[in-house]
Amino acid sequence: MNKPEPTNSDTLLNTSSAPHIPARISVQKVMLWVCLTLIPATLAHLYYFGIGIIWQLLLSVSSAYLFEWWCLNWRKQPIKPYIRDLSALVTAWLFALCIAPIAPWYISIVGMFFAVVVAKHLFGGLGHNIFNPAMVGFCVILVAFPQPLSLWLPPEGLSSISSSLQQLNWLEVTEWIFTGVISEQIDAVTAATPLSAIQTGLQQGYSLSEVTSKAIFGDFGGLGWEWIANWIFLGGLVLLYKRIITWHIPAAVLMTTIAFSTPFYLFNADVFMSPQQHVFSGGIMLAAFFIATDPTSGCSSFQGKLIFGAGVAVLTVLIRNFGAFPDGVAFAILLMNMSAPLIDRMTIPQPYGKKRQQP
């Protein structure tokens, strides 16, 4: 008996057996969207703090890819797929946004060595790292080189020191980054970050209202830092819209920061920062949308993500209020990275039908 001739539908629609699962977005596309959404905040950083951010990006990215290539050769892994996945670019970009724009050239190299070689490849490469690579690199240099990281240019628009700001042009910034020497005294053209100014002022016996009356502070947080945080927030909304990240960690970080810092502020407003100062100064906004949401070093269950984000916020507020470092975001994320496997184990969803199978 002859087989029937195939119809057009049989010819055009050749499907495999069920279930049919749509393909997930690739790692490269995820990383590309992260980079695209970081561009507005980076441009705001460039406007307020000068061309130093461009040099830090170039140094960080080139060092990250150099160490990535070396580690892949050492581990005898294919080079092109891992170079093209853009994970090293994201790590370098996040790291560059965390350090001072006029930090010496070796800061980026040392930071990327610990981020790419130690935190990433010594744990097995992409997808196997326990800790967030960018935060590992940042914490290492924060402990090893605290002085260079404290040198920030005053934000653009600061009228009280605009004359000093104009003395440090792009050529002098480049000269300082690569040689450590400029014609002007570096102390005369640099200023502390808002969180550093608050910590130093409180240690010297000033009240918080006296410290925040300085020109480096804006309406909600640090001058310039507020707009950078706003652009990071908008970039994070794009990631949420594209379903690159879920809402759980950003909501947990921001809401817990506000809820946990409010009682301290109400208890003594002359010592503890207001919730809006916590959110719009430092790295809380960047952590909420771009760092704590790392799927490899964070939690995977929805309940676990909420706990993870809340933990980052609580630890950050505690370090800022009582710790030795002005901003505790990086340390908070690494501590929660250590806790992520246990959190996931405790919050793993119950398999469907498990209760019915029990006697």
Secondary structure, DSSP 8 states (H G I E B T S, - for coil): -------HHHHH----SS--------HHHHHHHHHHHHHHHHHHHHHHH-THHHHHHHHHHHHHHHHHHHHHHHTT--HHHHHHT-HHHHHHHHHHHHS-TT--HHHHHHHHIIIIIITTGGGTSTTT-SS-HHHHHHHHHHHH-HHHHT-B---TT-GGGHHHHHHS-HHHHHHHHHHS--SS-GGGS-B--HHHHHHHHHHTT--HHHHTTSTTB-SSSBTTHHHHHHHHHHHHHHHHHTTSS-SHHHHHHHHHHHHHHHHHHHH-TTTS--HHHHHHSTTHHHIIIIITT-TTTS--SHHHHHHHHHHHHHHHHHHHHHSSSS--HHHHHHHHHHHHHHHHHHS----TTHHHH--
